[in-house]
């Protein structure tokens, strides 16, 4: 063999495309999606057929699961034993299937997600309803193909004498397709099939008078008939399943929520764990205990509540935040005519009805042929008995069996089959009574052939047979509905007052991003002092708040974080607190610049934000409200190289002063700013000189206060607000320090102060120098103030802040 014969030079994308295309075709057609006719995937069909073929049926004894799995792998399904056993176990779980296909002895898993015992320990057999899936398979009702090694035939589909795809549902993921068909009540699906057979043009609305909607083995409450109707019409739709719950009163003003049915496909253990985590994390303060009291009599989860807690409010929160309520999405994709199709309810019913017509037709043809073959033999036997003496004489005169058959054929005109039957006849059959039996059988066979012939010739009679058989199955296997269906999806209203007990706390936020809430008791015990903090860190917020209040944290990257106060970590006052990045992830070099505590998101208030390059904007406070808060949100559009410097809560009537590093200040009314959305970049607040930047923003409520300005060289000056006249936005502003040619003073911060405010100057050598604002005299705009920090000894001043303790007494 030459090299060119062994290797092909092909582009990689062509090879991958071709191979993946073949693989996709295989897993779509022959692995992950169910057939529209019998509702089974190939592995399920092979398991059921293998068990039937080996006689492991419902009326016989149980058999080791390992024997069945080996049989399936060896004869039909050359894949891993675990995948076959898992498929087998699933068909035996009464919380997964509406009607179990397999009965199993031993541990077959649990609704808590526990695995089944190994297959060497469990025993299984087909269930009674599985017998209906396989009934008449030996009568050439379905096509057979050779198995993987051509040693045995296997069915391409099962006769499926009930509509299994809708009754048991299906779920699967293949390449490019996924399917989610929920289980339904057997009697409702059969009624829908019968209705469709009577009227092939029946509408989905009419079908929904008999088939109300899905019916899950785990029960539960289904909400949203509009979504179900859409799914039945198009193949896609959504509805909500919620747990069946009741609130039971206990002694001493307590109560408990009892869950007796959970949504389909929800892992009970995980659900209970999540509810308990809400209790442990103090996200839900009203829960005293969570217990799983399920036993052999049924499912029961108890959520015990604390005294005087409204059970309904807690339940609403649990429905919203746990798997006590889930959304189910219909995606009715099935294999029809060897292709995946998104199928509506009428299409699924038609696929099943057409399959049944073919099954009953082929069965009738098989039975007719059998009856005709038998009739031919019976006619031969009757003829032989009428000329018995001659027949015996002929046989006795023959040399052997073959000669006897030839002589009978030649002398009396019997066929080969009849001659075989005659020579194989036992002597006792020659009694006089036997002729009457044969005559009776002859009459019965002729009648049967006539009936079967009529079925084959008349579509109406064929339908009548199918209807009769389906009605029999309905009578034998129908069970009451387990799931309750409600038309409307109930809106979940979570009331914060109910969930979060009102508690006064002290909230602390530091510049380095450490946050906590502390009980008033812990704060009082340490007298508000002794809080652990890094040398370079300082408080941005330290204020009494309530657990029902809200906290907004703003970052240098133009983002904000929403934190309900009750979800802040509850930490002792003397301890450091938890870093915000462990609660909400932050970008690299992103730091907290402002913290605003809120009682509520009042419609009238606004938030003003400013950036270092002179942009400013105002947005409605109500726009900052968020439902889910596991990440940061955009508070201001910040360009590369810029950063947000401050955020303040305002009413919109005040004035704002912007201070720049090179000692310019501009005062203008906030009414000059239009209220914009929170993602906008804002407008020009101040025209900067080249190389300058905004370092501080102050909101002026009235002219009663004064401004304290700090410089990098440690000089501080106090300026009357009247010194800064109101101007318009987007100007250069006025100079507030005297410019020096060498080593000029530069502004590092500015604060509006009252006389008793304490301002702290922090240096690059981690020195903190406090100043009482009233100790400084008022000076004019051109003064450089008083030296309060020794630049050589204490270092360069990097920032200044107001000591928050002065606000809390």
C-alpha positions in Angstrom: 0.0 0.0 0.0 1.4 3.4 -0.9 1.5 6.5 1.3 -1.1 8.3 -0.8 -3.5 5.4 -0.4 -3.1 5.5 3.4 -3.3 9.2 3.9 -5.8 11.8 2.6 -4.8 15.5 2.4 -8.0 17.2 3.5 -8.7 20.6 5.1 -9.3 20.3 8.9 -12.6 22.3 8.8 -13.9 19.9 6.2 -13.0 16.8 8.2 -14.4 18.2 11.4 -17.5 19.5 9.7 -18.2 16.1 8.1 -17.5 14.0 11.2 -19.4 16.3 13.6 -22.3 16.3 11.1 -22.4 12.5 11.2 -22.1 12.5 15.0 -24.9 15.0 15.3 -27.2 13.1 13.0 -26.5 10.0 15.1 -27.3 11.5 18.5 -30.3 13.4 17.2 -31.9 10.3 15.5 -30.5 7.5 17.7 -29.8 8.7 21.2 -31.2 11.8 22.9 -34.6 12.5 21.4 -37.8 10.4 21.7 -39.8 8.9 18.8 -43.1 10.6 18.3 -44.9 7.3 18.0 -43.8 5.4 21.2 -42.2 8.2 23.1 -39.0 6.2 23.8 -35.3 6.9 23.2 -33.4 3.9 21.7 -31.8 2.9 25.0 -35.3 2.8 26.7 -36.8 0.8 23.8 -33.9 -1.7 23.9 -34.2 -2.2 27.7 -38.0 -2.8 27.4 -37.6 -5.1 24.4 -34.7 -7.1 26.0 -36.8 -7.7 29.2 -39.8 -8.7 27.1 -37.7 -11.0 24.9 -36.3 -12.7 27.9 -39.7 -13.2 29.5 -39.0 -10.8 32.3 -42.6 -9.6 32.3 -45.0 -8.3 35.1 -46.7 -11.7 35.7 -43.4 -13.5 36.3 -40.8 -13.2 39.1 -38.3 -10.4 39.5 -34.9 -10.9 38.0 -31.5 -9.4 38.8 -31.0 -6.0 37.1 -27.4 -6.9 36.2 -28.7 -9.8 34.1 -30.9 -7.4 32.1 -28.2 -4.8 31.7 -25.7 -7.5 30.4 -28.4 -8.7 28.1 -29.1 -5.2 26.7 -25.4 -4.5 26.2 -24.6 -7.8 24.7 -27.5 -7.9 22.2 -28.7 -4.4 21.5 -26.9 -1.5 23.0 -23.1 -1.5 22.8 -22.5 1.3 25.3 -21.5 1.6 29.0 -23.4 -0.5 31.6 -23.9 2.5 33.9 -25.7 4.5 31.2 -28.0 1.5 30.6 -28.6 0.9 34.3 -29.3 4.6 34.9 -31.9 4.6 32.1 -33.4 1.5 33.6 -33.6 3.0 37.1 -35.2 6.2 35.8 -38.0 4.1 34.2 -38.7 2.7 37.7 -38.9 6.0 39.6 -42.4 7.0 40.5 -41.3 10.7 41.0 -39.9 10.9 37.4 -42.5 8.9 35.4 -46.3 9.3 35.6 -46.7 5.5 35.0 -43.6 3.5 35.7 -42.3 1.2 32.9 -40.2 -1.0 35.2 -40.9 -2.4 38.7 -37.8 -2.6 40.8 -37.0 -4.3 44.1 -34.3 -2.7 46.2 -33.0 0.9 46.4 -33.8 2.7 43.1 -32.7 6.2 44.3 -34.8 8.9 45.8 -36.3 12.3 45.2 -33.4 13.7 47.2 -31.0 12.7 44.4 -29.6 9.7 46.1 -28.2 7.2 43.6 -29.7 3.7 43.2 -28.0 0.6 44.7 -25.6 -1.2 42.3 -27.3 -3.4 39.7 -26.0 -6.5 41.4 -28.3 -5.7 44.3 -31.5 -4.7 42.7 -34.1 -6.8 40.9 -36.5 -5.7 38.1 -39.3 -6.7 35.8 -41.6 -5.0 33.3 -44.6 -3.3 34.8 -48.2 -4.1 33.7 -48.4 -1.0 31.5 -45.1 -1.9 29.8 -46.9 -5.0 28.6 -49.2 -2.6 26.7 -46.2 -1.0 25.1 -45.0 -4.3 23.7 -48.4 -6.0 23.1 -48.6 -7.7 19.7 -44.9 -7.0 18.9 -44.6 -10.7 17.8 -47.3 -10.2 15.1 -45.2 -8.2 12.6 -46.7 -4.9 13.8 -43.5 -3.0 13.7 -40.3 -3.0 11.6 -37.3 -4.9 12.9 -33.7 -4.2 11.9 -30.5 -6.3 12.6 -28.7 -5.4 15.8 -25.2 -4.0 15.9 -23.5 -7.3 15.1 -26.3 -8.7 12.8 -27.0 -11.6 15.1 -30.5 -10.7 16.2 -33.3 -8.4 15.1 -34.5 -5.5 17.2 -37.6 -3.3 16.8 -37.2 0.3 15.4 -40.3 1.3 17.4 -42.7 -0.4 19.9 -46.4 -1.0 19.1 -47.1 1.4 22.1 -50.8 0.6 22.8 -51.1 3.8 24.8 -49.7 7.3 24.0 -46.5 7.1 26.1 -44.8 10.3 24.9 -47.5 12.5 26.4 -48.3 10.2 29.4 -44.7 10.0 30.6 -43.1 12.9 28.9 -39.5 13.1 27.9 -36.4 15.2 28.4 -33.2 15.2 26.4 -30.4 17.3 24.9 -28.7 16.5 21.6 -26.7 18.5 19.1 -28.7 21.6 18.2 -31.9 20.3 19.7 -33.3 19.8 23.2 -36.7 18.4 24.2 -38.9 19.0 27.3 -42.3 17.3 27.2 -44.1 17.1 30.5 -46.0 14.0 31.7 -49.8 14.0 31.4 -52.7 12.1 33.0 -53.4 8.8 31.0 -57.2 9.2 30.9 -57.0 12.8 29.6 -54.5 11.9 26.8 -56.6 8.9 25.8 -59.7 11.1 25.7 -57.8 13.6 23.5 -56.8 10.8 21.2 -60.4 9.6 20.9 -61.6 13.1 20.3 -59.0 13.6 17.6 -60.0 10.3 15.9 -63.7 11.4 15.9 -62.9 14.8 14.5 -59.5 15.2 12.7 -60.0 19.0 12.6 -60.5 19.4 16.3 -58.9 22.6 17.7 -56.5 22.9 20.6 -59.2 24.8 22.6 -61.6 21.9 22.1 -58.8 19.3 23.0 -58.1 21.3 26.2 -61.7 20.6 27.4 -60.5 17.0 28.0 -56.7 17.4 28.3 -56.4 20.2 31.0 -52.6 20.3 30.9 -49.6 18.4 32.3 -50.0 16.1 35.3 -46.8 15.6 37.2 -46.1 12.4 39.3 -45.0 14.8 42.1 -48.3 16.7 42.0 -47.9 20.4 42.7 -49.9 23.4 41.5 -49.6 24.3 37.8 -50.3 28.0 37.0 -50.7 29.6 33.6 -53.1 27.9 31.2 -52.2 30.5 28.5 -48.7 29.2 28.4 -50.0 25.6 28.2 -52.3 26.5 25.3 -49.5 28.3 23.5 -47.3 25.1 23.9 -50.1 22.9 22.6 -50.5 25.1 19.6 -46.9 25.8 18.7 -44.8 23.2 20.7 -43.2 25.9 22.9 -44.6 27.6 26.0 -44.0 28.2 29.7 -45.9 27.8 32.9 -45.2 27.8 36.6 -45.2 24.9 39.0 -45.4 25.7 42.7 -45.3 23.4 45.7 -48.4 22.5 47.6 -48.2 24.3 51.0 -50.2 25.0 54.1 -49.6 27.3 57.0 -50.4 25.5 60.3 -50.7 27.3 63.7 -48.6 26.1 66.6 -48.8 26.9 70.4 -47.5 30.2 71.7 -48.3 32.4 68.7 -46.0 30.4 66.4 -46.8 28.8 63.0 -45.2 26.5 60.5 -45.3 26.2 56.7 -45.8 22.5 55.7 -44.9 21.5 52.2 -46.5 18.2 51.0 -45.9 18.3 47.2 -42.9 19.9 45.4 -42.4 20.9 41.8 -41.4 18.2 39.2 -37.7 17.5 38.8 -36.7 19.5 41.9 -34.2 17.8 44.2 -35.9 17.9 47.7 -32.6 17.7 49.7 -31.1 20.7 47.8 -34.3 22.7 48.2 -34.4 22.1 52.0 -30.7 23.0 52.2 -31.3 26.2 50.3 -34.1 27.2 52.7 -31.9 26.4 55.7 -29.1 28.5 54.2 -31.4 31.5 54.0 -32.0 31.0 57.7 -28.3 30.6 58.6 -27.2 33.5 56.4 -29.8 35.7 58.1 -31.3 36.6 54.7 -34.6 35.5 56.1 -35.0 36.2 59.7 -38.4 34.8 60.4 -37.4 31.1 60.1 -36.7 29.2 63.4 -36.1 25.7 61.9 -36.3 23.7 58.7 -37.0 19.9 58.9 -37.5 17.2 56.3 -40.2 15.0 57.9 -40.7 12.8 54.8 -41.2 9.1 55.4 -42.8 6.1 53.7 -46.2 7.6 54.0 -45.3 10.7 51.9 -43.4 13.9 51.4 -43.5 16.5 54.2 -41.1 19.4 54.7 -41.7 21.7 57.7 -40.5 25.3 57.9 -41.1 26.4 61.5 -41.4 30.1 62.0 -40.5 32.4 64.9 -43.1 33.9 67.1 -45.6 36.4 65.6 -44.1 36.1 62.1 -46.5 36.2 59.2 -46.2 32.8 57.5 -47.7 34.1 54.2 -44.9 36.7 53.8 -42.2 34.1 54.4 -43.9 31.8 51.9 -44.0 34.5 49.2 -40.2 35.0 49.7 -39.5 31.3 49.5 -41.6 30.9 46.3 -39.6 33.7 44.7 -36.1 32.7 45.9 -36.2 28.9 46.2 -37.3 25.9 44.2 -40.7 25.9 45.9 -41.7 27.5 42.6 -40.1 26.8 39.3 -40.8 27.7 35.7 -41.3 24.8 33.3 -40.6 25.4 29.6 -42.4 23.1 27.0 -40.2 22.3 24.0 -42.0 19.5 22.3 -39.4 18.1 19.9 -39.6 14.5 18.8 -38.4 12.3 16.0 -41.0 12.0 13.3 -40.2 10.3 10.0 -36.6 10.1 11.1 -36.4 13.9 11.5 -36.5 16.1 14.7 -39.7 18.2 14.6 -41.2 20.8 16.9 -44.6 19.3 17.4 -47.9 20.8 18.5 -50.4 18.7 20.5 -52.5 17.8 17.3 -49.3 16.8 15.5 -48.3 14.5 18.4 -51.8 13.0 18.6 -51.8 12.5 14.8 -48.4 10.8 14.9 -49.7 8.4 17.5 -53.0 7.7 15.8 -51.3 7.0 12.4 -48.9 4.6 14.2 -51.8 2.8 15.8 -53.6 2.5 12.5 -50.4 0.9 11.0 -50.0 -1.4 14.1 -53.6 -2.7 14.0 -53.5 -3.0 10.2 -50.3 -5.0 10.3 -51.6 -7.1 13.2 -54.8 -7.8 11.2 -52.8 -8.8 8.2 -50.7 -11.1 10.3 -53.7 -12.7 12.0 -55.6 -13.2 8.7 -52.5 -15.0 7.2 -52.3 -17.1 10.4 -56.0 -17.9 10.2 -55.9 -18.7 6.5 -52.9 -21.0 7.0 -54.7 -22.8 9.9 -58.0 -23.0 7.9 -56.1 -24.7 5.1 -54.8 -27.3 7.5 -58.3 -27.7 9.1 -59.8 -28.2 5.7 -57.2 -30.9 4.9 -57.8 -32.7 8.2 -61.6 -32.6 7.7 -61.2 -34.0 4.2 -58.8 -36.7 5.5 -61.3 -37.8 8.2 -64.1 -38.1 5.7 -62.0 -40.6 3.7 -60.1 -41.9 6.6 -59.8 -45.6 5.6 -58.3 -44.8 2.2 -55.9 -42.3 3.8 -54.7 -44.9 6.4 -54.4 -47.5 3.6 -52.3 -45.2 1.5 -50.1 -44.3 4.4 -49.6 -47.9 5.4 -48.6 -48.8 1.8 -46.0 -46.1 1.8 -42.3 -46.7 2.4 -41.6 -43.6 4.7 -42.9 -40.2 5.7 -41.8 -38.5 2.6 -43.3 -41.2 0.4 -46.6 -41.1 2.4 -46.8 -37.3 1.8 -46.2 -37.7 -1.9 -48.8 -40.5 -2.2 -51.4 -38.4 -0.3 -50.7 -35.4 -2.6 -50.8 -37.5 -5.7 -53.9 -39.6 -4.8 -56.2 -37.2 -3.0 -55.0 -33.7 -4.1 -53.8 -32.6 -0.6 -51.3 -29.8 -0.5 -47.8 -30.2 1.0 -48.8 -28.4 4.2 -52.0 -30.5 4.6 -50.1 -33.8 3.9 -47.6 -32.8 6.6 -50.5 -32.2 9.1 -52.1 -35.6 8.2 -49.0 -37.7 8.6 -48.2 -35.9 11.9 -51.7 -36.6 13.2 -51.8 -38.5 16.5 -54.1 -41.6 16.6 -56.4 -40.2 19.3 -57.4 -37.5 16.9 -59.2 -40.1 14.8 -62.1 -40.4 17.2 -65.5 -39.4 16.0 -65.7 -36.3 18.3 -62.7 -34.7 16.6 -64.6 -34.0 13.4 -67.0 -31.7 15.3 -64.1 -29.8 16.9 -62.6 -29.3 13.5 -65.9 -28.2 12.0 -66.3 -25.7 14.9 -62.8 -24.4 14.4 -63.4 -24.1 10.7 -66.5 -21.9 11.4 -64.6 -19.8 13.9 -61.6 -19.3 11.5 -63.9 -18.3 8.7 -65.7 -15.8 10.9 -62.4 -14.3 12.2 -61.1 -14.0 8.6 -64.2 -12.2 7.7 -63.9 -9.8 10.6 -60.3 -9.1 10.0 -60.9 -8.6 6.3 -63.6 -6.0 7.2 -61.2 -4.1 9.4 -58.6 -4.0 6.6 -61.2 -2.8 4.1 -62.9 -0.2 6.3 -61.1 2.8 7.9 -64.1 3.2 10.1 -63.9 -0.3 11.5 -60.1 0.0 11.9 -60.7 3.2 14.0 -63.4 1.4 16.0 -61.0 -1.4 17.0 -58.3 1.2 18.1 -60.9 3.1 20.1 -62.2 -0.1 21.8 -58.7 -1.1 22.8 -57.7 2.4 24.0 -60.9 2.5 26.1 -59.9 -0.8 27.7 -56.5 0.6 28.6 -58.2 3.7 30.0 -60.4 1.5 32.2 -57.5 -0.6 33.4 -54.8 2.0 34.1 -56.4 5.5 34.6 -55.5 7.3 37.8 -56.9 10.5 39.2 -55.0 13.7 38.4 -52.2 14.6 40.8 -51.4 18.2 39.8 -53.9 21.0 40.2 -54.2 23.5 37.3 -54.9 27.2 37.9 -55.5 29.6 35.0 -53.5 32.6 36.2 -49.8 32.8 37.4 -50.1 34.4 40.8 -47.8 37.4 41.2 -45.4 37.0 44.1 -45.4 40.1 46.4 -42.5 40.1 48.8 -43.0 42.6 51.6 -39.7 43.6 53.2 -41.3 44.5 56.5 -42.5 40.9 57.0 -39.2 39.3 56.0 -36.8 41.6 57.8 -37.6 42.4 61.4 -37.1 46.1 62.1 -33.9 46.5 64.1 -31.8 49.6 64.8 -28.2 49.0 63.8 -25.0 51.1 63.2 -23.8 50.8 59.6 -20.1 51.3 58.9 -18.4 51.7 55.5 -14.7 52.5 55.2 -12.7 54.0 52.3 -10.9 50.7 51.7 -14.3 49.0 51.2 -14.9 47.2 54.6 -18.6 47.1 55.4 -20.6 45.8 58.4 -23.7 46.4 60.5 -23.4 46.3 64.3 -26.0 46.1 66.9 -26.6 49.2 69.0 -25.6 47.2 72.0 -22.2 46.3 70.6 -21.7 49.9 69.5 -22.7 51.2 72.9 -20.5 48.7 74.8 -17.4 50.1 73.1 -18.8 53.7 73.2 -18.3 53.9 69.4 -14.5 53.8 69.7 -11.9 51.2 69.2 -13.1 50.1 65.7 -10.3 48.1 64.1 -9.2 49.8 60.9 -6.0 49.8 58.7 -3.7 52.8 59.3 -4.5 54.3 55.9 -8.2 53.6 56.1 -11.0 55.9 57.3 -14.8 55.9 57.6 -17.0 57.0 54.7 -20.2 56.3 56.6 -20.9 55.5 60.2 -24.5 56.1 61.0 -27.5 54.7 62.8 -29.8 52.9 60.4 -32.6 50.3 60.4 -32.4 46.7 58.9 -35.2 47.7 56.6 -33.1 50.5 55.1 -30.9 50.5 52.1 -27.2 51.3 51.3 -25.8 52.5 48.0 -22.0 52.3 47.6 -20.4 54.3 44.7 -17.0 53.3 43.1 -14.3 55.2 41.3 -15.1 53.2 38.1 -18.5 54.9 37.8 -20.4 51.9 39.3 -22.7 51.5 42.3 -23.5 48.6 44.5 -26.9 48.1 46.1 -27.0 46.4 49.5 -30.0 46.0 51.7 -28.9 46.8 55.3 -30.3 43.5 56.6 -28.0 41.6 54.3 -24.8 43.4 55.5 -22.6 41.1 57.6 -23.5 41.4 61.3 -20.1 42.0 62.9 -19.0 43.3 66.3 -18.1 47.0 66.4 -14.5 46.4 67.3 -13.9 44.0 64.4 -12.8 45.1 61.0 -15.8 44.1 58.9 -16.1 42.2 55.6 -14.6 43.5 52.4 -17.2 44.4 49.8 -15.4 42.4 47.1 -16.2 39.2 49.0 -19.9 40.1 48.6 -19.9 41.8 45.1 -16.9 41.4 42.8 -15.1 44.6 41.9 -12.8 45.5 39.0 -9.0 45.9 39.5 -8.2 49.3 41.0 -11.9 50.0 41.7 -12.4 51.6 45.1 -15.3 52.9 47.1 -15.7 56.7 46.9 -19.0 57.4 48.6 -21.7 55.7 50.7 -25.3 56.8 50.9 -27.8 55.4 53.5 -31.5 55.5 52.5 -34.7 54.9 54.3 -36.5 54.3 51.0 -36.2 55.1 47.3 -38.1 58.4 47.5 -39.3 59.5 44.0 -38.5 63.2 44.7 -34.8 62.9 45.6 -31.9 62.6 43.1 -28.3 61.6 43.2 -25.6 63.9 41.8 -22.3 62.3 40.6 -19.2 64.0 39.4 -16.0 62.8 37.7 -12.4 64.0 37.8 -12.5 65.4 34.2 -15.3 67.8 35.2 -18.4 65.9 34.1 -21.5 66.1 36.4 -24.9 64.6 36.2 -28.1 64.2 38.2 -30.4 61.1 38.1 -33.6 60.1 39.9 -33.0 58.1 43.1 -35.8 55.8 42.1 -33.7 54.7 39.0 -31.2 53.2 41.4 -33.6 50.6 42.8 -32.7 47.1 41.6 -34.3 43.7 42.2 -31.2 41.4 41.8 -28.0 42.7 43.2 -25.2 40.2 42.9 -23.1 42.6 40.8 -22.2 46.2 40.3 -24.4 48.5 38.2 -23.5 51.5 36.1 -24.0 54.8 37.9 -22.2 57.1 35.4 -20.6 56.7 32.0 -16.9 57.0 32.7 -14.3 57.3 29.9 -10.9 55.6 30.0 -8.5 57.6 32.2 -11.3 59.3 34.1 -12.8 58.3 37.4 -15.9 59.2 39.5 -14.9 61.3 42.5 -18.2 61.7 44.5 -21.9 61.0 44.7 -24.4 62.9 46.8 -28.1 62.6 47.6 -30.0 65.9 46.8 -33.5 67.3 46.4 -32.5 69.2 43.2 -33.0 72.8 44.6 -29.5 73.1 46.1 -26.3 74.5 44.7 -23.1 72.6 44.0 -19.5 73.7 44.2 -16.7 71.9 42.3 -13.1 72.3 43.4 -10.1 71.5 41.2 -6.6 70.4 42.1 -5.1 73.7 40.8 -7.4 75.7 43.2 -10.3 76.7 41.0 -13.9 76.6 42.4 -17.2 76.9 40.6 -20.6 77.3 42.3 -23.8 76.9 40.3 -27.4 75.8 41.0 -28.4 72.1 40.4 -31.4 73.4 38.5 -29.0 73.8 35.6 -28.7 70.1 35.3 -31.3 68.0 33.5 -32.3 64.8 35.1 -30.9 61.9 33.0 -30.8 58.1 33.2 -28.2 56.5 35.4 -26.0 55.1 32.6 -25.3 58.5 31.0 -22.0 60.3 31.1 -23.4 63.6 32.2 -22.5 67.2 31.1 -19.6 69.5 31.4 -19.6 70.8 35.0 -16.4 72.8 35.0 -14.0 73.9 32.3 -10.6 72.5 33.4 -7.2 73.9 32.6 -4.8 71.4 30.9 -3.5 69.0 33.5 -6.0 69.9 36.1 -8.8 67.7 37.6 -11.8 68.0 39.9 -10.9 66.8 43.4 -14.0 67.7 45.4 -17.7 68.3 45.1 -19.8 69.9 47.8 -23.6 70.4 48.0 -24.7 73.8 49.4 -28.0 73.6 51.3 -27.8 77.3 52.5 -25.2 80.0 53.1 -24.9 79.4 56.9 -21.8 77.1 56.8 -18.2 77.7 55.7 -15.8 75.8 53.5 -12.6 74.1 54.8 -10.0 73.7 52.1 -7.0 71.4 52.6 -3.7 71.5 50.6 -1.0 69.0 49.9 1.5 71.1 51.9 -0.6 70.9 55.1 -2.1 74.4 54.9 -5.8 74.6 55.7 -8.1 77.6 55.2 -11.7 78.3 56.2 -13.6 80.3 53.7 -17.1 81.9 54.0 -19.6 80.5 51.5 -20.4 84.1 50.6 -16.9 84.4 49.1 -18.0 82.1 46.3 -20.7 83.8 44.2 -23.2 81.7 42.2 -22.2 81.4 38.5 -23.3 79.1 35.7 -22.2 75.6 34.7 -19.3 74.9 32.4 -17.1 77.9 33.4 -13.5 77.9 34.7 -14.5 79.2 38.1 -12.7 81.4 40.6 -9.3 81.0 42.2 -9.5 80.1 45.9 -5.7 80.0 46.7 -2.9 82.4 46.0 -0.7 81.0 43.2 3.0 80.7 44.0 5.7 80.4 41.5 7.6 77.7 43.4 6.0 74.8 45.2 2.5 76.1 44.8 -0.4 75.0 47.0 -2.7 72.5 45.5 -6.2 71.4 46.8 -6.5 67.8 48.0 -10.0 68.2 49.5 -12.7 70.6 50.5 -15.6 70.2 53.0 -18.6 72.4 54.0 -18.3 72.6 57.8 -20.0 73.8 60.9 -17.9 75.2 63.8 -17.9 71.9 65.8 -17.0 69.6 62.9 -13.8 67.7 63.1 -11.8 67.4 59.9 -8.9 64.9 59.7 -5.9 65.5 57.4 -4.2 62.2 56.3 -0.6 62.1 55.0 1.3 59.7 52.9 3.2 58.6 56.1 -0.2 57.4 57.6 -0.3 60.4 60.0 -3.8 61.7 60.8 -4.1 65.2 62.1 -7.5 66.3 63.4 -8.7 69.9 63.2 -11.8 71.5 64.8 -13.3 73.6 62.0 -14.2 76.5 64.4 -10.6 76.8 65.5 -9.7 78.4 62.2 -10.6 82.0 61.5 -12.4 82.9 58.2 -10.1 84.3 55.5 -10.6 85.6 52.0 -10.2 83.8 48.6 -6.6 84.9 48.1 -5.2 83.6 51.4 -3.3 80.3 51.5 -4.5 79.6 55.1 -2.7 78.4 58.1 0.0 75.7 58.3 -1.4 72.8 60.4 0.8 69.9 59.3 4.6 69.8 59.3 5.3 68.7 55.7 8.9 67.5 56.5 7.9 65.7 59.7 4.5 64.3 58.9 4.6 64.0 55.1 2.5 65.3 52.2 -1.2 65.5 52.8 -3.0 63.1 50.4 -6.7 63.5 51.5 -9.0 64.9 54.1 -12.2 63.7 55.6 -14.9 64.6 58.1 -14.8 62.5 61.3 -18.3 60.9 61.2 -18.4 60.4 65.0 -19.4 64.0 65.3 -22.6 63.2 63.6 -23.6 60.3 65.9 -24.3 61.1 69.4 
